[in-house]
């Protein structure tokens, strides 16, 4: 639930109302009109006592200075108007010091509040009948000390809670950046790798087989269009939609639905168009998958095929197998033999890590490594009834609610 934000113009007025109510309560507890010095009017004591609460208006901006002024004003007021000692304002000031200052200044603030507690005990002793000092010390001193400790502890707890909220927001932001980076890597790396391979093939066949070169260039255009569509879809998830906002200007009329494991055939066909031989085998009857699992499995297959296109021996087939079972689906992509090293600028260095993260987020498992023939095998397994993983989704939602409006 979002916390309401009051307009800036209302906050000072609300502060005045709260401090006024606290001041009235403090007077009702501490002030006995019968003890007022002679010669002072009825309203003299309340008017002079306002000096104790005026510094509290700046308790957030200058908490320690505010508490010092509040305690000094309370002590002066107690000297001028014995035995009245206004203390509730000092406890509120101590809370602000503990909330907004580091630990050492907070201890200084606690010491200032305890000075006022002792002043209150001394002031009460001077006006109590003989034989009751122990009761005054016990009640006034113990109660004041407990209230000071409670104010200090509440302020430190509030500071810790605020710090925890900031850390949670930072973790959500980092998680969101990582997710966006994985999406961009999958979309751009796959499309660009195939586009480079198609363009290289077209260059070689431009003179000897212009028709195949033209078809390869057409595939480059198609791959580029698909990549732009995917990027627009991602932008639509990140930018709030509006009647004339940036999302409407950049998104297509109908956003493409998220990719699924059933769409792996399209990846295989795209790789075949580059001249690679790819064998696709599907074993068993497909079982419905949770949307996040379906999308993660597709992205892992996409990354594995991208790596095969860049690093595997082009003369040997890449074998893709999808095995459907009752409780899980298994995906494997095996390349045979190592081809020429891919150019360094085609590698982002995050492919395998991204696949592992995707498998983990979808409650699945992934194993990847070289094979004895010099090729590479990527094998992943996903549950067909994946448990709902709401933790990451909740962090993304909180991050978007907290931060997207500020971009």
N, C-alpha and C positions, 0 to 999 in steps of 0.2 A: 504494500500500500504506500502510495506516495505521500510524503509529508507536505502539509500545506505551507506555502510560502506567502507570508504577509507582505503587502507593498511596503517599500522603504518608508513612505510617509506615515504609515500606521505604527511602525515599531517604536519610535520614541514616545508616542502617545500611550501605547500599551505599557511601556516601561514606567511611565509616570503613574499610571493607574495602579500597577502592581506595587510599586514602591510606596505609594500613598497608603494602600491597604495594609502593607506590612508595617508602616510607621504608626498607623492608628492602632494596630494590634500591639505593637511595642509599647505605646503609651498606656494602653489599657492594662498591660501586664506590669509595667515598671513604675508608672507615675501615680502617686497619691496626691491629689490637689491639696490635702490638708498639710502636707509637708513643704509646700512651696514657700520660698522666702517672702516675708512681708514686703509690701510696697510694689509687688509685681502684679500686673493685671491678669485677668483670667486666661488670656490667650498668649501671654508672654512665654510660658514654658513650651507650648506646642510650636510657636514660631521659632524659638531658639533651637529647639530640637531638630528642625528641618536641616540644619547645617550638617547633621550626622548623615543624612540620607542623600543629600545633593551629590556627593562624590560617587555614589553608586551608579549614577547615570553613565559613568565611563568605566564600569567594571570589566567590560570586554576589551576595551582598547588599552587601558593601563591598569591591570588588575592589582599589582603589588602597590603602586603609588596610591591607588584608590583606597585600598585597605588601610594603609598607613594614615591617610587623611581621615578616614572614618573612625579609626581607633582614637586618634588624637582629639577629634571633635567629641567623641563620647567621653573621654577622660575630662576634657575641659567642661563639658556639660555637667558631668558628675560633680566637679568641684564647685560650679556655680549653683547647681540645683540639687544639693544632696537631699536624700540618698538615691536619686533617680539615675540609673545607668541604663542607657539604651543599648541593647546587645544584639537584637535580631538582625540589624543591618550589618554588623560586623560578621555574623555567621554567614550571611549571604555573600559578603565580600570574600570570606575565606573560601567558600565554595568556588567562586570565580577564579581566585588565585590558584587553587588546586586544579581547576579545570583547564586554565589557559597557560599556566607557567610550568616550567620544568620542576623536577623534584626538589632541588635545593632552594629555589625561591619559594616553593610551596611550604617547606619547613619554616622559612622566615615568616610567612603569613600565619602559620599555625602558632608560632611564638607570639606574634602580635595579638592574636585572638586570646591567647592564654593570659597575656598582660591585662586585657580588659576583664577577663574572668576574675582575676585577683583583685582588680580595682572594685569590682562589684561586691566581692566578699568583704573587703575593708570598709566600703561605704555602708553596707548593711550592718556591720558590727558596731559602728559608731551610733546607730540609731536603734539598737536592740536593747532590751532590758538586760541587766546583769544576770549571769547564770545561764545564758542561752547561746554562747558563742559556738559551742560544739555543734549545735543543731544548724546554725547558719552556715558554718564551714562545710558541714556535711551536705546540706541541701543545696546551697548556692554554689559551692565549689564543685561538688560532684556533678550536679545537673549541668552547670556551665561547661565543665570539661567534657562530659558526654556529648553535648551539643556541638562543641568544637570538633571533637573526633568524628562525629557523624557528618558534619559539613565537609571536613577534609576528605574523608573516605568517599563521600558521594561525588565530590569534585574529581578525585583521582579516577574513580570508576567511569565517570562521564568522559574524561580525557582518554582513557583506555578504549572505551566503546567507540569514540570518534576515530581514534587511530585504527581500530579494527575495521571500521567502515571504509576508511581510506585504503587500507591494504586490500580489502575485498574488491573495491572498485579497480585498483591497480591490477590485481590478478585477473579480474574479468576483462580488463583492457588487453592485458598480455595474451590471454586465452583467445580473445577475439582477433588480435593481430596474427597470432599463430594460425588460426583457422583460415583467415583471409589469405595468408601467405600460401597455405597448402592448396587452397582453391585456385589461386593464380598460377601456382606452379603446375598443377595438373592441367589446367586449361591451356596455358601458353606453351609449356614445354612440349606437350604432345603435338599441338598443332604446328608449332614452329619446327620441330624435328622432322615431321613428315613433309612440311613445305620445303625444307632444305633438301631432303632426299629427292622429292619430286623435281625440284628445280635443277638439281645436279644431274638427274637422269635426263631431263629435257635438254639440257645443254649438250650432253653427249650424243643425243639422238637427233639434234636439230638438223643436221645435214643428211644423215643416213636414213632416218625415218621421221620425217616431219609430222606425220599424222600422230604417231605415238608421242612426240614432243608436244604437240598441241593438246593432246589429251592430258598429259602430265601437267601442263600449265593450267588447264581447266581445273584439275584437282587442287592445284595450289590456290586458285581463286575460291574454290568451294571450302577448302580447309580454313582459309582466312575468314570467310563469311561465318562459318560455324564458330570460330574462336571469338569473333566480335559478338555474336549472339549470346554465347556463354558469358562473356564479360558483362554484357548488358543485363543479363539475368541476375548476376551477382550484384551489380550496382543497384538493381531494383530491390534486392534484399537489404541493402545497407542504407539507401537514401529513402526517407519517408515519402510516400506518394502524396501528391497534391494535385489540385485541378490544373495548375499551370507551373508546377515545380520542376526541378531538374530531372526528376525520375521520369516524368511524363515526356519530356523532350528527348530523352535518350533511350527509353524502353520501347521495344516494338509493340504493336497493337496488342498482341497476345504473347505473353512470356512463355518460353518453352518450358515444358514440365521437366522436373529433375530426371536425370538419366538413371537407368535401371540396369540390373545385370542382364536382362534380356536384350539390351542394346549392344552387347559385346560383339554381336555379329557385324554391326556397322563399323566398329573399330577394326575388325578382321578384314573387312572389305577395303577399308581405307589403306591398310598396310599392304594388302595384295596389289593395290593400284600402284604402289611404289616399285613393284617388281619382286617383292618378297613372297615366298611361298609360306602360307599359314594354314595349318590344319586345325579345324574347330570340331570338337567332339562333345556332345551333350549326352550324359548318361542319366537315366531316370526321368521322372515326371517333375516338372517345375512345381515348387511349393511357394505360396505367397510369403514374401518377406516384409518385415517392418521397413518403413520407408528409409530410415537412416542406414540400416544394414544394406538394403538394396543399392543405395547410392554409394556407400563406401566400397562395396564389392566391385561396382563398376569402375570407380576411380582407381582401385588397385590393379584391375585388369588393364586399364588404360596406361598406367605408369609402367607396368611390366612390359607391355607391348612396345611402348616408347623406348624403353631400354634395349629391348631386343632389336628394334630397328636401328639403333645407334651402334650397338656393340657386337651383335651376333654375326656369324658367318652368313652372308647373304645367299650362298649357294645351298644352304641346308635349311630345312623347314623349321618354323616355329610352331610348337604344338600347344594348343590351348584346350584344356579339358574342364568342363563344368559337371560335377557329379551331385545330383540331387538325392538326398536321403530324407527320411521322415523327420529327423531332429536337427539336421544340419545340411549345409551346402558347402561343397569343397571346390575351390578354384585353383588351377595350376597353370602356369605359363612356363614352358621349357624351351630354351634356345639351345642350339647345338653348335659347338665350336665358336671360337672367338674370331671376329672379323677385324679389319683394320681399326686402330684406335680412333674413336670419335674426336672431332675437334674439341678443344678445351672449352670454347665458347658455347658449345651445345650442352654442356653439363652444368647443372645448378648445384650439385652436391647435396641435395636434400631429398632425392627421390625415395631411397630406401627408408629413411627416417619418416617421411610422410606416410608411406605405406604402413609402417609399424604403428604410427599414431592412429591412422584410420581404423586399422583392425582392432586396436585396443578400445577405441571409442565405441565401436560397434559390438563389443563383448565377444570379439572373435580372436583368432590367433593367426600369426603369420610366421613363416620360415622362409628364408631366402639365402642362397649361397651358390657357389660354383659347383658344376657337375664334373665327373671324371673326364669327360670328353672335351673339357675346356669351355663348355657352355654355362648356362645359368638357369637356376630353377627358382621360381617364386611360387609358394604354396600357401594358400590361406583357407581357413575354415570359419564359417559363421553359423550361429544358431538360427534355425528357421523361425523360432519363437523367441526373439531376443528380449531380455528384460528391459523395461523402460529405463533409459539412462537420462534422467531429468536433470542431473547436476549441471552438466555442461550447458544444456539448453537454458536452464534458469539463469546461469551466469551471463549467457549471451543476451537474454531478455533484459536482465537488470542493467547490463552495460548499455544496451541500446536505449532503454528508457532514461538512463542517467546522462548519457553523453551525446546521443545523436542530435539532440536539439541544439547542442553547442557548436557543432561543426561549422 
